Amino acid sequence: MNLNKALAIALLAAAAAMFAATIAAVAIAVGGWGEPADEPEAAYTVCFDAGGGDVAYSVEVARGDALTEPDPPEREGAVFRGWYADPGLVRYWSFSTGRVSGDMTLYAAWDPSPCLVTFDPMGGAFVPSAVVGYGSAVEEPAAPGREGYELEGWYRDPACSQKWDFSADEARSDMRLYAKWSRAG
């Protein structure tokens, strides 16, 4: 056998041995052959940012696992809308399909609680109710008519002792405003 042929056979045998060793190492690393690699399963931290709500905590979740949906947080004057994967509240997080692939924070989204404002015309013409968001101003309705009277304003109480200021006061719950009248003329 000539030297070139012997060298080629030796190189070919060495390459085959290296290839087989590489395949075996990969198989062992992924648990295909032999003993699985002693790599700990990756765990990630998921933080819940309640955005002023009553819940703020974090949990550990294994890579690729589903995340258990927590009870909805509560916040005065707001209705919980859901959890989002970004602080801009664009990417909604679905607990049924989402999988954890790294450390992450979920952000609570809130809408203002609706407040029903009822107007009691106290003898005047009907005034429709209004719905505004918690902490919002209430738009002053058109003055209801009442024969022989002029509207003095709207008040928080039936005795008309606490005047409602439409330019400064804010709705914080369902409420009723009462018309106060004075005789015309």
C-alpha positions, 0 to 999 in steps of 0.5 A: 500500500502506498503512503498516500493511500494509507494516509487517506485511509487514516484521515478518513477513519479519524474523521469518522471517529470524530463524527461518531463522537460528536453525534454521541455527545449531542445525543447524550446532551439532549437525552437521546442516548446514555445518561441525560446531561445534568443540566438544571431545568431553567426557571424564569421569574415572572413579575406582576406589576399591578399598576397601583392595584392591590397585587404586586408579586413574582413567581418562578416558572419553568421554561416553556410552561404555562403561567397560572392566571392570578386572581384579578387585582383591585384598584379603587375607581378602576376596572381591571382589563387584563395582563399585558406583556409590555408597559405600553399595554399593547401585547395582551398576555393570554394565559391559555396560549402564552408560554414563558421563555425568559424573565418577564413582567406582566402589566395590569391594564385598567379602565376607569370605573363608570359612574352614573350621574342622575339629575333630579330636576326637583319639579323641572323638566326631565334631564337625562342621566350621564355616565362618566369615568371615575375621577372625571368631570361631569358635563353640565346639562342644559338647564331644564325648564320649570314654569315661573322658576329660574335654575340656580344650580345643581347640588349634591344633596336634596336640601341644596346646601352643597353646590356641585362645581362642574368646572372642579368637582369629579365623579367618584361614584354613582351619584344624584345631583339636585336642581335648586330653583328660585322664583322668577321675577 
